[in-house]
Amino acid sequence: MSEQPETEFPRSIGKVAARELAAHGYTTFDSLTEVSAKTLLSIHGVGPKSVRILGEELAAQGKAYAAD
């Protein structure tokens, strides 16, 4: 059984999304500020729910995704 990769992200985004984000080099919330939500949605396994959850957490930290 594979474990969730080492990321700062909450488990609620799902194992597949966490794995795919990590595979693309996104493992911290700071790394997400360098990419747009649209780009994240283009990654297989990363869906609207994951992007929404991560966006809400970014906003709580006073951060945001990069502009499209």
ZAMARGU-4260 file (C-alpha; in steps of 0.2 Angstrom, whole numbers, plus 5000, padded with zeros to 4 digits):
<rodrens>
0) 5000/5000/5000 | 5007/5017/4995 | 5007/5031/5008 | 5003/5049/5005 | 5018/5058/5000
5) 5027/5071/5011 | 5017/5087/5009 | 5010/5101/5019 | 4993/5098/5012 | 4978/5091/5021
10) 4973/5073/5019 | 4956/5080/5013 | 4963/5083/4996 | 4965/5065/4993 | 4980/5053/4991
15) 4980/5054/4972 | 4980/5073/4971 | 4993/5074/4985 | 5004/5061/4975 | 5002/5070/4958
20) 5005/5087/4966 | 5021/5080/4974 | 5026/5072/4957 | 5025/5089/4949 | 5035/5097/4963
25) 5021/5105/4973 | 5024/5100/4991 | 5021/5116/5001 | 5009/5130/5001 | 5022/5142/4996
30) 5025/5132/4980 | 5007/5133/4976 | 5008/5152/4975 | 5019/5150/4959 | 5006/5141/4949
35) 4988/5145/4944 | 4973/5135/4949 | 4970/5132/4930 | 4987/5124/4929 | 4984/5113/4944
40) 4967/5107/4937 | 4976/5102/4921 | 4986/5089/4932 | 4978/5072/4930 | 4971/5067/4947
45) 4969/5085/4954 | 4951/5090/4953 | 4941/5105/4958 | 4938/5100/4976 | 4956/5098/4979
50) 4960/5115/4971 | 4946/5123/4981 | 4952/5115/4998 | 4970/5121/4994 | 4964/5138/4989
55) 4955/5140/5005 | 4970/5136/5015 | 4981/5148/5005 | 4968/5162/5008 | 4969/5158/5027
60) 4987/5160/5026 | 4986/5177/5017 | 4992/5169/5001 | 4984/5164/4984 | 4987/5155/4968
65) 4997/5164/4954 | 4986/5173/4941 | 4982/5163/4925
</rodrens>
